[in-house]
Amino acid sequence: MQDWDLLLTDLNLAAMTEGSGSYGAVENAALAVHDGKIAWLGAAADLPEAAVATTRSLEGRWITPALIDCHTHLVFAGNRAAEFEQRLAGASYEEIARDGGGIMSTVNATRASGEDDLMRQSLARLLSLQAEGVATIEIKSGYGLDTLNERRMLKVIRALSESSGISVVGTFLGAHAIPAEFKNNTDAYVDLVCDEMLPGIAEDKLANAVDAYCEKIAFSTDQVARVFATAAEYDLPVKLHADQLSNMGGAELAASFNALSADHLEFTTGAGSRALAEAQTTAVLLPGAFLTLGETQLPPVEQLRDDGVRIAVATDCNPGTSPICSLRTAMTLGTDLFQLTPEECLAGVTRNAAHALGLIDDRGTLETGKRADIAVWDINHPCELSYWIGLNQLSELIVAGATVG
């Protein structure tokens, strides 16, 4: 006879497994947990005999994999509400950046902030996401842009996991913007990233992956390729901000390094989409940034579908281009702006988001052997998770078999 720590009964589940039909749905189901992992799930009529420590009825609620926000810049100080007003008055993101605003204004605020204050501001944003069912979140550095402050950001990112009880994946984004002290010598800053920052961060295991911003106002393909080649020397996987404002060949560059993900992709071409498919690189779409910047160039969703590219959805939570602390809102925007289906959006914040972080073997679907990260919802059908705006239907968040929040 099997031994289970927890048995959840009287529920409907959306397993979100690949090729499992509509949502991988099973009604009148049950799910068992042992040692923090899913030990059994399926139709209640097929429930085997087991010794169970605790049994709980979910009274007809739906469960899904806990949500995963696979692209955020959540750790920063201050905000950029004044730039929001400038954009409403007609200024472009590029114009604001060239006038000393944009990312660099957040860099200055973050450098000036004490660690305790940075932790306090960031934890509030993290808890907002957790309250909507997020159990795993990726957070990038990139607002330090020098060795001391990039390391400080990554330490805060790691501490957030300990404070919140949910999984935080840290990504080193030293190649995010060109700091003022290197304004006329971008290659020298890339030298600093590759020769000093990355080796120390890798040695101290401060990051799980390396990201870069490939764009005219940031770093060239050659410069990003150097950062990624250095990351490979330290066995760190890579991700890329690609083709957001122009076609720089970012998708192809990401694919050439077998990146976990290529993110934004508004200007990605058919060749870029095919390259992502061949490399099995996940496309991460960020509708919050698309909305905030008033963009008109849609990412090539139909092309990505046709090529079989996995599509994830994330908040891109940041102070300048996507001030969104709601993954549920990002899902709704994914349907309204990008014409993703509700099922694609739910897959985009569960299964495909796990792929984008290299975590699919451990989470992202409801399957035996995976970590028991489960969101319990007061809904009548999973499509409601992309339908409502501002209504939080989360009943309970379970992380590794234990309720959090």
Order of alpha helices (4+ residues) and beta strands (2+ residues): beta-beta-beta-beta-beta-alpha-alpha-alpha-alpha-beta-alpha-beta-alpha-alpha-beta-alpha-beta-alpha-beta-alpha-beta-alpha-alpha-beta-alpha-alpha-alpha-beta-alpha-beta-beta
